[in-house]
Structures are given as structure tokens and as C-alpha cells.
Amino acid sequence: MTLLFVLGCIFFPLSFTVLCWGLQNHSNLRMKRAEAVLVASKLVSSVQAVMASTAGYIVSTSCKHIIDDQHWLSSAYTQFAVPYFIYDIYAMFLCHWHKHQVKGHGGDEGGARAPGSIWAVARGYLHKEFLMVLHHAVMVLVCFPLSVVWRQGKGDFFLGCLLMAEVSTPFVCLGKILIQYKRQHTLLHKVNGALMLISFLCCRVLLFPYLYWAYGRHAGLPLLAVPLAIPAHVNLGAALLLAPQLYWFFLICRGACRLFRPRGSTPPSPCQTQD
């Protein structure tokens, strides 16, 4: 466990650092620091998502008995990936910091900044990304101990399915990069938006009804009877995990309404968004 955790602590920050350096120094790219930080952070997130969803697919398809079957990769990848959530909090802060600087709210790189300005940026970051930071903190402080200790080797199938929720992440990351480069009206952005919407719906929202259905099939229960047949804390945990996914899915749908509406048309109020 310690070795895998240490490897994760090295892999994700090192990958980010190497990508930042490469994006800034490659002869055909020569990105500015702010651009390199954003793109590198999204690339690392996409790599983690591909690894997580691949591990999840292997685990979930290998477990024929959804309660008792085990796969070594479920515990191993969980331990390796925990440092990612810690790293990503810092990477998101760096993105926010450089965006703050580009907008002219801070001094130039290496220049003097007003005393306490970093705390103002930190407060703005926590205000803007509070739900994401909270999600990452819960993954580290709650979900990791539960998945490694509390499960006692049971339910690898469910953990594998939850890892596959990361399928939508590369599309989310690509969308943010395209927005950064003002490519919102390109065909690539629209295709990516459609794929993001579908993958998020299937792998993050409908995932939870599927898990209840899978348990019901295993236990010989209809879907609607499953919540009453399992412990209350399991239902509570599922609800807490589902709640932010529903909120983010609402934001994606709202963005899709704006993206796919005809140019020059007046959108209906449910589709209006704020920058």
C-alpha cells in the first residue's frame, strides 16, 4: 500500500511538471506559462481518467459474483490514484491563479504583488471550485478509507463500476481546453460536447440506478425494492455521491443548450447561462 501511494505521489506531479515544461519549450508550441498549466493539468486528468476507467472495466468484467469476487487491481489502483485528488486540488489552484494574473488582477510573473493577494486568489478559488474541492477531499478522506478498509474485500464489482465513471473526464477536459482557445463554435467542440453529455449521463448519472439494478438482480429483488433491502448508510452514501453528479450534469445540459441553439436565436430561459 505504501509503495503504490508513494508512486502516485511521484507520478502525477511529475507528469504535470514534465508536460508544463514540454508545452512551454517545444519548438512548435511555445505556450505561455498560463496556457501550459491549463493544458498540462487537463492532460494529466485525462491520463488518470483513462487509467481509472480501464482498471474499472477490467475489475467489473472480471467479477462474476458481484459481492464476493475480488480483483487485485481494485485495491491497487485505488491506492495509486488517491494522490491524484490531492495533486489536482493544487493543479486547479494553479490554473485559477494564472487566470487571475492574465485578467490583470495581479502583478506580472516574478513581479511584486500586493500583500495578501494570494489569499484573495485562494478565497476566490475556493468560492468558484468549492464543490470540486469538496468532492476531492471526500474522495481522499472518506471514500479511500471505506474502499480499502471498510469493504474488507467485498464488492469489487461495484468499485470497478464507480471507477468507470471517469470515462467522461477526457471530454470534459478537452471542452475546457477548447474554450480556453475560443473554439466554442467549431465542429470539434460540438462533437466533444455531445460525447461529454452522453458519457456523463451514462457513466455518472445512470451509473447509480444501474448499481441498484445489478444488486437487485443478484438478490432476486425488483429495482424499487433494493433501497429498502440495503442498509440506510449505503443509500445515504449513494445519494451523496450522486448529488454533485446531478448538479454538474445540469450545468452540462445548460451549456449544451447554449452550444447547439441556432445563432441569433433567443434561447429559452432554462438554457440561459452565466459566464
N, C-alpha and C positions, 0 to 999 in steps of 0.2 A: 504493500500500500504506500509506504513512504517513498519508494523509488518511483512509482508511477506519478505520485503527486509532484515530486521534485522535477521529473521530466516535463510535466505540464507547466510548471513554473518557469522552466527554461524555454520550452518550445514556443509558446505563444508570444511572450515579449520579444524573444529573439527574432521570430518570424516578422513581427511588426517592425522592428528596428532595421532588419535587412531590407525589407520591402521599401521602407521610407527612404533609406539610403539609395537604393537602386532607382526608385522613381525620380529622385532629385538629380542623380548623377548619370543616368543612362543618356547616351548621346542623342537618342531620338525622342526623349521625353522631356527632361529638364524641368520637371514640375517645381512649382514653388512649394515651400515648406507646408503651407496650409493645405494645398491640394494633395500633396504626398501623404500627409497624415490621414486625411479623409479616405483616400483610395486604399491606402495600406490597411487601415482598420477594417474597411469593408471586405477586403480580400481575405484577411485573417478570419473574420467572422464567417465568410463563405467556406473557407477551408474547414473550419471547425464544424460547420453545418453538414458538409459532405461526409466528413468522418463520422459524425454522430448519427446521421440518418443511415449510413451504410452499416454501422455497428448495430443500430436498432433493427434494420431489416434482417441481418444475419441472426440476431438473437430471437426475434419474434417468429421467424420462419423455422427456426431450429427447435423451438419448444412446442411439442405436440400436446403435452399436458400443461395447460395454462397456469396452473398453480405450482406444481411440484418440479417440473423440468427446469434445469439450470443450464446456463451457458457462461463460461468463464469471461467472455467479453463484456457481459453486462456490468459486472463489478469492476473489471479492469478499466473499461473506458470511462465509467463514472468517476473513478479516482483520478484518471488522467485529465479529464475535462473540467474538474472543479476550478483549477487555477484560471481557466479561460474567463469565467464570470468575474473573478477579481480583476484580472487584467483589463477586461472590456470596460469596466467602470472607469478605469483610468484612461483608456483609449477614447471613450466617449467624451470625457472631460477635455482631453487634448483637442479633439475636434471642435468642441464648443469654445475653447479658449482661442483657437486660431480664427474661428469665425467671428468671434468678438473683436479680435485685433483687426481683421480685414475690414470690418464695418467702421473702424476708426474710433472705437471706444477706448482703445489702449494705445500705448506707445508702440513704436516700431520694434522689431525684433532686436534685442540687445540694448534698447534704449531704456531710459528711466520711466518708471510707471508711478502713478500716484499711489501713496501709501494706502494699503488696504484694498487696492483694486482687485487683487487676486481673490479676496474674499467676496467682493461684489460679483465677480465672474462665477465663483463657486456657488453662490446663492442662486444666481440666475440659472446655472446648470442644474442644480437640484430642483429648482422650480419647474424647469422645462422637461427634465428627464426623470422626474420623481418616480413615476410608475415603473420605468425600466430599471432604475437603480434599485428600487424595492424588489422587483422581480429577481434581479441578480442576487441580491442579499438573501432572499428567501431560498433561492437555489443552493446557495453555499451553506447557510446556517440551519436550514430546515430539511430541504429535500435530500441533500447529500447524506447527513446522518441517518435519515429514515431509510434511504435506499441501500445503504451499506450495513447498518446495524439492525434497525428495527425489522426489516423484512426477513432476516435470518434465512436467506437463500430461497425464499418463496417469491413467486410472481415475476420471474424474469421476463416472461412473455409481455406483461403489462409495461415493465420498464423499457423493453425494446420498442414497443409501440410509442411510448412517450418520447423516446429519442428520435423517432421518425418525424416528430413534429418540426424538426429543423429543416425539413425539405423546402419549406417556403422561404427560409432565410436568404439564400443566394439571390432570389428575385427581389426581395426587399432591399438588399444591399445594392444591387445593380440599379434599382429605381432611384436610390438616393444619389448614386454617382451621376446618373443621367440628369437628375435635377440640378446637381451642383454645376454641371456643364451646360445647363439651359437647353437640354434636348427633350423637353417635355412633349413637343409636338411631332417627334419623329415616330416612324413606324416601329422601331425597336422599343421605344418607351411604351407604346400602346400594347404591343405583343407581350412585353415583360409585365405590364400592369395586369393583363388578363391572366397570365400564368400565375402571378402573385396572388390574385384574387382567388383563383381556383385552388391553388395549393394550400393557401392559408385556410380556406373553408374546409377542405378535406382533411388536412393534416393537423389542424389546431382546434377547429370548432367541432366538426363532426367526429373527431377522434374520440371524444368523451362518450357520446352515445354508443359508438362502436365498442368501446371497452365494456360498457354496461351490457350491451347485447352479447358480447363474447362470453362474459361471465354467466349471463342468463342461459346461454346455450350449454355451457359446461355444467351448470347446476340444474338444468331442466326447468328453468323459470322463464315466464314471458318478460319482455323488456321492462314493462311498467312495474313488475313486482320486484325487480332487482334492488332498487333503492331501499325497500323495506326489509330486504333479506340480508343486507350487509351492515356492518357497524356504522353508527352515526358519524364517527370521526372520519371514515373513508368518504362518505358523502360530502362532509364539510371540506375535506382536502380537495376533492374533485371540483367542488364549487369555487373554491378559492383559486385553483389553477385555471379554471375556465373563465372566470370573470374578466381578467385582463385580456384574454384572447378575444372575447366578445367586444370589448371596448376597441381594441386595435382593429378588429375586423370591421367595426362600424366606421372607423377612420379610413380604412382602405376603400370601403364602399363609397364613402363620401368623396374621396379623391377620384374614384373611378367615374362617378357621375360627372365630375368636372372635366375629366380627361376625355371622355367619349361623347360628351354633348356636342352638337354642331356648333361651329364657330359663329359668333354673332348672335346666338340664341340666348334667351333669358332663362337661366336654369330654375327649376322649381326649388322652393325653399329647403327641402330635405337634403339637396345636393350642394348647398352653399357651404363653402369652407372659408376658414380664416388662415392667412399666412402666419 
